[in-house]
Amino acid sequence: MLHVEIDELKSKTANVKSFIKLVNRYGKINELNEEIARTFIEKIVVHEAVMKEGKKRIKESQQVDLYLSYIGNFHI
C-alpha cells in the first residue's frame, strides 16, 4: 500500500517538473495567445449555469473547470 502512494507521488512530481519546464520555456507571458493556450490548457469544462428563480431568471453562478497540461484540474 505504501508503494502505491510513493508511486503516485513520484508521478505527480514528474508532472510538476514537466509543467515547470514548460513554463520556463515560455518565460514571462504577458498575454494569452492561441499557441500558449494550446500549450498550457488541456481542456475547459463549462457546467450548466445555476439560475436564480423569480420574475426574471438571473444567472446566479456557473462552474468552470480548467485543466492544465501535466497538472490536471486547476482550482481557482
PLY file of the C-alpha trace (Angstrom):
ply
format ascii 1.0
element vertex 76
property float x
property float y
property float z
element edge 75
property int vertex1
property int vertex2
end_header
0.00 0.00 0.00
2.83 2.39 0.81
4.46 1.55 -2.54
1.32 2.71 -4.37
1.37 6.06 -2.56
5.08 6.50 -3.29
4.50 5.75 -6.99
1.64 8.29 -7.10
3.83 10.96 -5.51
6.66 10.23 -7.97
4.21 10.57 -10.86
2.84 13.87 -9.54
6.38 15.17 -9.02
7.30 14.26 -12.59
4.18 16.04 -13.86
5.01 19.19 -11.89
8.59 19.12 -13.19
7.29 18.82 -16.76
4.93 21.75 -16.20
7.75 23.88 -14.75
9.93 23.10 -17.79
7.07 24.26 -20.00
6.73 27.50 -18.02
10.47 28.13 -18.16
10.49 27.58 -21.93
7.98 30.41 -22.43
9.37 32.77 -19.80
7.24 35.78 -18.91
3.80 35.59 -20.53
2.09 38.97 -20.94
-0.96 37.85 -22.86
-2.75 34.64 -23.71
-2.49 33.83 -27.40
-3.58 30.73 -29.31
-0.20 28.97 -29.08
0.12 29.48 -25.32
-3.49 28.43 -24.71
-2.99 25.20 -26.67
0.29 24.51 -24.86
-0.87 25.11 -21.30
-4.59 24.27 -21.36
-5.60 20.64 -21.77
-9.34 21.30 -21.61
-12.01 23.61 -20.23
-15.28 22.20 -18.89
-18.18 24.67 -18.59
-21.02 23.39 -16.40
-24.66 24.37 -16.66
-25.45 27.72 -15.06
-27.32 27.87 -11.75
-30.28 30.17 -12.25
-31.98 32.32 -9.59
-35.74 31.97 -9.87
-38.06 34.95 -9.69
-39.76 37.35 -12.10
-36.62 37.32 -14.21
-34.32 34.34 -14.38
-30.87 35.59 -13.46
-27.69 33.56 -13.65
-26.52 33.07 -10.07
-23.34 31.12 -10.72
-21.61 28.86 -13.19
-18.79 26.41 -12.55
-15.86 26.35 -14.98
-13.13 23.72 -14.62
-9.73 24.49 -16.14
-7.42 21.53 -16.78
-3.76 22.45 -17.27
-1.22 20.31 -19.10
0.59 17.94 -16.71
-1.23 19.37 -13.68
-4.88 18.50 -14.19
-7.83 20.40 -12.74
-6.73 23.85 -11.58
-8.97 25.22 -8.82
-9.32 28.98 -8.83
0 1
1 2
2 3
3 4
4 5
5 6
6 7
7 8
8 9
9 10
10 11
11 12
12 13
13 14
14 15
15 16
16 17
17 18
18 19
19 20
20 21
21 22
22 23
23 24
24 25
25 26
26 27
27 28
28 29
29 30
30 31
31 32
32 33
33 34
34 35
35 36
36 37
37 38
38 39
39 40
40 41
41 42
42 43
43 44
44 45
45 46
46 47
47 48
48 49
49 50
50 51
51 52
52 53
53 54
54 55
55 56
56 57
57 58
58 59
59 60
60 61
61 62
62 63
63 64
64 65
65 66
66 67
67 68
68 69
69 70
70 71
71 72
72 73
73 74
74 75
